[in-house]
């Protein structure tokens, strides 16, 4: 197991401290690498993914694109008329707290 340097998350500066990312020898379902850390927070997708996505694939958007997944429920329950976030939503690349 090789615990690489953690990628940066603009809206979640320390996912290890909050418990969204933990030390693990699990291989990532997206890239196949076992980098020493795995995301353990919620994944909003059609398929169920439990503790099998690395933070690097979340940070670069690969997990969101490949799995058609989001990592926060930011759009849920938002009233009509609230402006959308734009072309590349930040919530596709952010571990939820």
C-alpha positions in Angstrom: 0.0 0.0 0.0 1.4 3.4 -1.1 -0.3 6.3 0.7 0.2 9.1 -1.9 -0.2 12.8 -1.1 -3.9 13.6 -0.7 -5.4 15.7 -3.5 -6.7 19.2 -2.7 -10.5 19.7 -2.3 -11.4 23.4 -2.4 -14.6 23.0 -0.4 -13.4 20.2 1.9 -9.9 21.0 3.0 -9.3 18.0 5.2 -11.4 14.9 4.3 -9.2 12.7 6.5 -9.9 14.7 9.6 -13.7 14.7 8.9 -13.7 11.0 8.3 -14.7 11.2 4.6 -11.4 9.5 3.6 -9.7 6.7 5.4 -6.5 4.6 5.2 -7.2 1.5 3.2 -5.5 -1.0 0.9 -8.7 -1.2 -1.3 -8.2 -0.8 -5.0 -10.3 2.0 -6.6 -13.2 0.8 -8.8 -12.4 3.7 -11.2 -8.7 3.7 -11.7 -7.8 0.3 -10.2 -5.0 1.7 -8.0 -4.6 1.0 -4.3 -3.1 4.3 -3.2 -3.6 3.9 0.5 -6.7 6.1 0.9 -10.3 5.5 0.0 -13.4 7.7 0.1 -16.0 6.4 2.7 -18.7 9.1 2.3 -21.9 8.9 0.4 -22.0 8.4 -3.4 -25.1 9.4 -5.2 -25.3 7.1 -8.3 -27.5 4.5 -9.9 -25.1 1.7 -8.8 -24.0 1.3 -5.2 -20.4 2.2 -4.4 -19.2 1.6 -0.8 -15.7 2.4 0.2 -14.2 1.7 -3.2 -13.4 5.1 -4.8 -10.1 6.8 -4.3 -10.0 10.6 -3.6 -7.8 11.2 -6.7 -10.6 10.0 -9.0 -13.0 12.3 -7.2 -10.7 15.2 -7.3 -10.0 15.1 -11.0 -13.7 14.4 -11.9 -13.0 10.9 -13.3 -15.2 9.1 -10.8 -18.2 11.4 -11.5 -17.8 11.0 -15.3 -17.2 7.2 -15.3 -19.7 6.3 -12.7 -22.3 9.0 -13.4 -22.0 9.9 -9.7 -22.2 12.9 -7.4 -20.6 13.2 -4.0 -23.0 15.5 -2.2 -26.8 16.0 -2.3 -26.5 19.7 -3.0 -29.3 19.7 -5.6 -31.8 17.7 -3.6 -34.7 19.7 -2.2 -33.6 23.0 -3.8 -36.7 25.2 -4.6 -37.6 26.1 -8.2 -36.0 29.3 -9.3 -32.6 28.8 -7.5 -29.8 29.3 -10.1 -27.8 26.3 -11.2 -24.0 26.2 -10.5 -22.8 26.1 -14.2 -21.2 23.8 -16.7 -18.8 21.9 -14.3 -20.6 21.6 -10.9 -18.2 21.6 -8.0 -20.2 18.9 -6.2 -19.1 16.3 -8.7 -15.5 16.6 -7.3 -16.0 17.0 -3.6 -16.2 14.6 -0.7 -19.3 15.2 1.3 -18.9 16.0 5.0 
